[in-house]
């Protein structure tokens, strides 16, 4: 989406003899399409990826402290999460 923004400032004399400043903003949004196989597809200006807030993992062997620690460290390395945002539980069954 292409956005054009125009800022208009005007100064007007008021009857009392003072000066009044007025500011107005005009915004125009245009959707840009690309054509593929005869159909129009809107183009994307920005893609926002989701933010990972935490992780919950269930795994066999997670009762073992070493296994649990290895899983937490692997998730920490892969996601950048701090260890207090990672929970590991023993998988049942």
C-alpha positions in Angstrom: 0.0 0.0 0.0 1.4 3.3 -1.0 0.7 6.2 1.4 1.0 9.8 0.6 0.8 12.3 3.3 0.6 16.0 2.9 0.8 18.6 5.6 -0.8 21.9 5.0 -0.2 24.9 7.3 -2.1 28.1 7.0 -1.9 31.4 8.9 -5.0 33.4 9.2 -5.6 36.9 10.6 -8.3 36.9 13.2 -10.6 39.9 13.4 -9.3 40.8 16.9 -5.9 41.3 15.4 -4.3 38.1 16.6 -2.8 35.4 14.4 -4.2 31.9 14.2 -2.1 29.0 13.0 -4.0 26.1 11.5 -2.6 22.7 10.6 -4.4 20.0 8.6 -3.2 16.7 7.5 -4.4 14.8 4.4 -3.6 11.1 4.0 -4.2 9.1 0.8 -3.7 5.3 0.7 -3.4 3.5 -2.6 -3.4 -0.2 -3.0 -0.9 -1.5 -5.6 -1.7 -4.7 -7.4 0.5 -7.1 -9.3 -1.0 -9.2 -12.1 -0.5 -12.9 -12.2 -2.3 -15.3 -14.5 -4.9 -12.7 -15.3 -5.8 -11.9 -11.7 -4.8 -8.9 -9.6 -3.1 -9.6 -6.3 -2.5 -6.8 -3.8 1.1 -6.3 -3.0 2.2 -6.4 0.7 4.1 -3.5 2.1 5.4 -5.2 5.2 5.2 -8.7 6.7 5.3 -8.8 10.5 6.5 -12.1 12.0 5.0 -13.2 15.3 7.0 -12.8 18.5 7.7 -15.9 20.6 6.7 -15.1 24.2 7.5 -18.5 25.7 7.7 -22.3 25.1 6.0 -25.3 26.6 7.6 -28.7 25.7 6.4 -32.2 26.5 9.0 -34.9 26.0 9.7 -38.5 27.0 12.5 -38.6 29.6 11.9 -35.1 30.8 11.8 -36.4 34.4 15.5 -36.7 34.1 17.2 -33.4 35.1 19.9 -33.8 32.5 17.4 -34.4 29.7 15.3 -31.5 30.9 18.3 -29.2 31.0 19.4 -30.2 27.5 15.9 -29.5 26.1 15.8 -26.1 27.8 19.2 -25.1 26.5 18.3 -26.3 23.0 15.1 -24.2 23.0 17.0 -21.2 24.5 19.6 -21.4 21.7 17.0 -21.8 18.9 14.6 -19.1 20.0 16.6 -16.7 22.2 14.1 -17.1 25.0 15.3 -16.8 28.6 15.1 -20.0 30.6 12.3 -18.6 32.8 10.1 -18.5 29.7 10.7 -22.2 28.9 8.8 -25.0 30.6 9.5 -28.7 30.0 7.2 -31.5 31.2 7.3 -35.3 31.1 5.1 -36.6 28.3 2.5 -39.0 29.6 1.7 -42.3 27.9 
